[in-house]
Amino acid sequence: QVQLVESGGGLVQPGGSLRLSCAASRFTFSSTVMSWYRQAPGKERELVAAIASNGGKTNYADSVKGRFTISRDNAKNTVYLQMNSLKPEDTAVYYCNKWPIPFASWGQGTQVTVSS
């Protein structure tokens, strides 16, 4: 069974930064396009960012362009999301998964709360 373990969330003030990590196992991580998703209360899960298997190409939702950076370390089977200039509307549970068709099994996610 695929395993995805997200970490790094927390409470941060508007304008602050966080770095999320996702440790992946039980699939061929280095050949898989990975992405970060988020789900805010009462809203559907949405794609935040995606990264090619070799890290050579990235894509971002318009709402996070210029503020978030996705990266990966294939030697560590880990994908990261650096989040800067955080806004209250970034508050959500953040998940990693593959893209474009996610695994059926999701991790527990990591809560990000942006509030003063």
Steps between C-alpha positions, in 0.01 A plus 500: 500500500624845404609710796498882503592682820464877506657724763607857568167676542412732783365838603664799335422868476409661167817566303682214664655187352479125542669205332298184456651157442350179367680170546389243245550126488383175339498629145759616249526859619776606261284430195179654637367852447420628847277779617366684800128542554309685767151492644350786693196452726184467295689500171612238252857381487703704250833462327764741628817401315650214303854396413636273229668175598849646444409837648554673169153648465255644747146635487308711749146608565455869420420571863849395617724598208796705612449402866530119510780280368477125452816290495604139546789282608480166322781358712283554807162422338379836625312791346496846658286811487660827604224748579583869534286810543224288646145635501197406710345343190787249490356340814428136418612144547781432254554160339748356255416244236587415143364691204285500289323198646559481875547174683178384663682502833571845645717597793368668811597843373654786693299794629608850402329787679577859408364739758603796710 
